[in-house]
């Protein structure tokens, strides 16, 4: 049997989604706009990076051709290699929404066909009866925030009042999400996680996709910083995913980073936690060493989205992409005959776009490994084709959605 390694570059969209206008994202292009800004010198930052975006390894695996097929043009300032190695294409999301669960579940062969619940933009974000029940059951004197907000901004604005009053900071975004920020010491990490578990149960009738715990440390607005102890509490996928099917057939799923949380820990054999892209890559390499025939190593590289996309940090996003690209030879050295590596994304988060939210985009699909013939697979009609290709590679029966490109 073979092994498979699925790496999601969280939010690394390539533009061109046919329904982007319905989400207010027509023209959004995470890769294309980062490259454009870097080529114009707007991606330079002293001591971090400078010049055009440079992703030589992913480019040789077809990234330039992917960008052109998805959005109609090559990224600015990036050379197009003469020869491409591996399978390359783009995928269009058919799930509703542009959020993390929808994207990952569809990648794993289970598109979301229902509408998520969302909180209103104007006035208080959360229903008063929900907040009353949550505060009563959690034993807190109330909440702060109750609005749409950027996580770093609202912690800087309300963190000191939170420490003083003991009220957790609750906020949301354009995603179907309830987020809670609280101080790891003054409020307590275990207490924050318990508060989020309560919220998860109370929010089920509202069809909210995720509750996210956002712990932070520091003593003032100038020193507050979020820690690596984030935790996502997701609803279960609507039907069995690729991960469930692998477990059913006796395989192991090694979930690196927040993958376990995204799938509500269903279809997971082993959870491997790591904080930051470099640590996530190191953990993935260790998991590759330990994976047996028939296993899947599934990693989410969250920094692209959480630290750079949402914060609209073009130089930071570009530097993170270049650092990831530079580690791909380390992955290649670990591969055995029969192994398959797939690189993709779950949505976009164009750092040049208005606001701070995700953007509806197509995503790259790169697949390679020893003995795999280079070819274009065009634009796939669903992310589910990724999961079905991995299912075929690992020798388990096909699912109900998607079509293998192998």
PELINKA-V347899 format. One record per backbone hydrogen bond with DSSP energy under -1.0 kcal/mol. CO is the residue of the C=O (numbers start at 0). NH is the residue of the N-H. E is the energy in kcal/mol with one decimal. If there is no record, write none. Layout:
{{CO | NH | E} {CO | NH | E}}
This chain:
{{1 | 293 | -3.1} {2 | 339 | -1.5} {3 | 296 | -2.2} {4 | 341 | -2.9} {5 | 298 | -2.6} {6 | 343 | -2.2} {7 | 9 | -1.4} {7 | 300 | -2.9} {8 | 11 | -2.5} {10 | 12 | -2.2} {12 | 30 | -1.9} {14 | 361 | -1.5} {16 | 19 | -1.6} {19 | 22 | -1.4} {19 | 24 | -2.8} {20 | 23 | -1.5} {24 | 27 | -2.6} {28 | 32 | -2.8} {29 | 33 | -2.0} {30 | 34 | -2.6} {31 | 35 | -2.1} {32 | 36 | -2.6} {33 | 37 | -2.6} {34 | 38 | -2.6} {35 | 39 | -1.3} {36 | 41 | -2.5} {37 | 40 | -1.5} {44 | 47 | -2.5} {44 | 48 | -1.7} {48 | 44 | -2.6} {54 | 58 | -2.4} {55 | 59 | -1.9} {57 | 62 | -2.2} {58 | 61 | -1.6} {59 | 84 | -3.4} {61 | 65 | -2.3} {62 | 66 | -2.4} {63 | 67 | -2.0} {64 | 68 | -2.3} {65 | 69 | -2.3} {66 | 70 | -2.8} {67 | 71 | -1.8} {74 | 77 | -1.3} {85 | 374 | -1.4} {86 | 366 | -2.5} {87 | 376 | -2.7} {88 | 364 | -2.7} {89 | 379 | -3.5} {90 | 362 | -2.1} {98 | 102 | -2.0} {99 | 103 | -2.6} {100 | 104 | -3.1} {101 | 105 | -2.1} {102 | 106 | -2.2} {103 | 107 | -2.0} {104 | 109 | -2.9} {105 | 108 | -2.0} {107 | 241 | -2.7} {111 | 95 | -1.7} {126 | 130 | -2.1} {127 | 131 | -2.5} {128 | 132 | -2.0} {129 | 133 | -2.6} {130 | 134 | -2.7} {131 | 135 | -2.1} {132 | 136 | -2.6} {133 | 137 | -2.2} {134 | 138 | -1.3} {134 | 139 | -1.6} {143 | 145 | -1.1} {143 | 169 | -3.0} {145 | 124 | -1.7} {146 | 171 | -1.9} {149 | 153 | -2.5} {150 | 154 | -1.7} {151 | 155 | -1.9} {152 | 156 | -2.0} {153 | 157 | -2.5} {154 | 158 | -2.2} {157 | 161 | -2.4} {158 | 162 | -2.1} {159 | 163 | -2.0} {160 | 164 | -2.6} {161 | 165 | -2.6} {167 | 143 | -2.6} {168 | 180 | -2.9} {169 | 145 | -2.5} {170 | 178 | -3.0} {171 | 148 | -2.2} {174 | 176 | -1.7} {175 | 209 | -1.7} {177 | 211 | -2.2} {178 | 170 | -2.2} {179 | 213 | -3.6} {180 | 168 | -2.4} {181 | 215 | -1.7} {182 | 186 | -1.4} {182 | 187 | -2.0} {183 | 188 | -1.1} {187 | 191 | -2.1} {188 | 192 | -2.4} {189 | 193 | -2.2} {190 | 194 | -2.3} {191 | 195 | -2.2} {192 | 196 | -2.1} {193 | 197 | -2.0} {194 | 198 | -2.2} {195 | 199 | -2.5} {196 | 200 | -1.8} {197 | 201 | -2.1} {198 | 202 | -1.8} {202 | 205 | -1.5} {202 | 207 | -1.1} {203 | 206 | -1.6} {206 | 116 | -2.9} {208 | 234 | -1.7} {209 | 177 | -2.2} {210 | 232 | -3.2} {211 | 179 | -2.8} {212 | 230 | -1.3} {214 | 226 | -2.2} {215 | 183 | -2.7} {216 | 224 | -2.0} {219 | 222 | -1.6} {219 | 223 | -1.6} {224 | 216 | -2.4} {230 | 212 | -3.0} {232 | 210 | -1.9} {240 | 244 | -2.1} {241 | 245 | -2.3} {242 | 246 | -2.2} {243 | 247 | -2.5} {244 | 248 | -1.2} {245 | 250 | -2.7} {246 | 249 | -2.0} {251 | 295 | -2.4} {252 | 268 | -1.9} {252 | 269 | -1.8} {253 | 297 | -2.7} {254 | 271 | -3.2} {255 | 299 | -1.4} {257 | 261 | -2.2} {258 | 262 | -1.7} {259 | 264 | -3.2} {260 | 263 | -1.8} {262 | 265 | -2.3} {269 | 254 | -3.1} {271 | 256 | -2.8} {275 | 279 | -2.6} {276 | 280 | -2.4} {277 | 281 | -2.3} {278 | 282 | -2.5} {279 | 283 | -2.1} {280 | 284 | -2.5} {281 | 285 | -1.9} {282 | 286 | -2.2} {283 | 287 | -2.3} {284 | 288 | -1.7} {285 | 289 | -1.4} {286 | 290 | -1.8} {291 | 294 | -2.1} {294 | 3 | -2.1} {295 | 253 | -3.0} {296 | 5 | -2.9} {297 | 255 | -2.9} {298 | 7 | -3.0} {299 | 301 | -1.0} {300 | 9 | -1.0} {301 | 305 | -2.6} {302 | 306 | -1.6} {302 | 307 | -1.6} {303 | 308 | -2.2} {304 | 309 | -2.6} {307 | 312 | -2.8} {308 | 311 | -1.6} {312 | 316 | -2.4} {313 | 317 | -2.8} {314 | 318 | -2.6} {315 | 319 | -2.2} {316 | 320 | -2.3} {317 | 321 | -2.4} {318 | 322 | -2.3} {319 | 323 | -2.3} {320 | 324 | -2.7} {321 | 325 | -1.8} {323 | 326 | -1.3} {324 | 327 | -1.2} {326 | 329 | -1.1} {326 | 330 | -1.1} {327 | 331 | -2.3} {328 | 332 | -1.9} {330 | 333 | -1.4} {331 | 334 | -1.2} {335 | 338 | -2.3} {339 | 4 | -2.5} {340 | 367 | -2.3} {341 | 6 | -3.0} {342 | 365 | -2.3} {343 | 8 | -3.2} {347 | 358 | -2.3} {349 | 352 | -1.7} {358 | 347 | -2.1} {361 | 13 | -2.7} {362 | 90 | -2.2} {364 | 88 | -1.9} {365 | 342 | -2.8} {366 | 86 | -3.5} {367 | 340 | -3.1} {368 | 371 | -2.1} {374 | 87 | -2.1} {377 | 89 | -2.1} {379 | 91 | -2.1} {381 | 384 | -1.5} {382 | 385 | -2.3} {383 | 387 | -2.2} {384 | 388 | -1.8} {385 | 389 | -2.1} {386 | 390 | -2.4} {387 | 391 | -2.2} {388 | 392 | -2.5} {389 | 393 | -2.4} {390 | 395 | -2.4}}
